Amino acid sequence: MLAKKDDAGKHATKVAVDNVKELPSVAIEADSAPARLQLILPSQSMARLTSIKDVTEAASYAEVIRRSLRIYEGLLAEVLDGSSVVVRRTDGSEECLPIATVL
């Protein structure tokens, strides 16, 4: 699920992202145990994480990170497949978003 603001731009609603591509190298075992990860984030990154958690009404920071990874994976898969990611603004203008494949 992905949060999407309503027409007034005030309230987030959840939108399915079932059609998001996966990277071909991702092999997920159904029985694999969850991994524990400890992060040290700069204050600006933590503020972004908190803001996203609040806007999407996510239950936890882990949920925000899981969703973000899934969306980023889908964007990377599209770009690596030769596609472009385009944002259509409310005024009708469109802009191609640069998605980095190498950082």
N, C-alpha and C positions, 0 to 999 in steps of 0.2 A: 504494500500500500504506500501511496505517496500523498502528501498533503497538497491540496489545491485550494486557493482562496476563492470565495464566492464572487459574484459579479460586482459587489460593492468593494471587494478587496479587503474585507474585514475578518471573515471567519474562514478557517481552514476546514476542508472536507477531505475525506480519504478517497483516493482514486486507485484502482487496481493497476499494477504494473506487471501483469502476467506475460505480456508480450515483449518484455525486455530480453534481449539476447544475452547469452552467456559466453564467456571466453572458452574456446575449445580445450584449453589445457586444464580447466577446472574439473577435477574428479572428486566428487563428494561421496563419501561412504555414509550410508544411511545409519549405520551402527556406531559411527565415530563419536567419541566423548567430546564434550565442549572443551575448548582450550581457554585457559585463563590468561589475560593480558593486562599488564599494568602500564598506564601511559603517564608521561609527564608532558603537559601541554603549556605553551605560553598563555598568558592571561587573555590575549586577544582570541586565540583559538578556543579557549574554554568559554569565553563570552559567546562566540559563534555557536558552539555546541549547545549551550544553554538556551540561546535564542531559538535554534531549530527545534529543540526539545519542547519548548513552550508553544511555539506556533503549531507544531504538528500534534501536540498533546501526547507525545510518546511517553510510555510508562517509565523509561529509563534512558540513561545515556547510552547504554549498550544497544538498546533498540534503535536509537538514532544512528549509531555507528554501523550496525548491521544493514539498515535501510540504505545508508549512504554508500556503503561498499557495493551493495547490489545495483544501485543506480549507476555508480561510477563504472562498475564492470560492464553494464549494458551500454553505456556511452563509449567505452573503449572498444568493445566488440563491434559496434557500428562503425567507428572510425577506422579500425583495423580492417574492416570489410570493405572500405572505400566509401562509406557514407559520410555525409556532413550532418552536423547537429545544428539546426536552425531554430531560433526563437522568433515567434511572431508576437510583436508587441501589441498592446491594446489599440494603438493608433494605426495598426495595419502594416507598419514597417517590419522588415525581417532582418535578422542579423545572424551570421554564421558564428557559432561559438568555437573558440579554439580549445580542443581537448588534447592535452599533452599525452603522447604515448611514451615519451622518454622524459624523465624529470632530471 
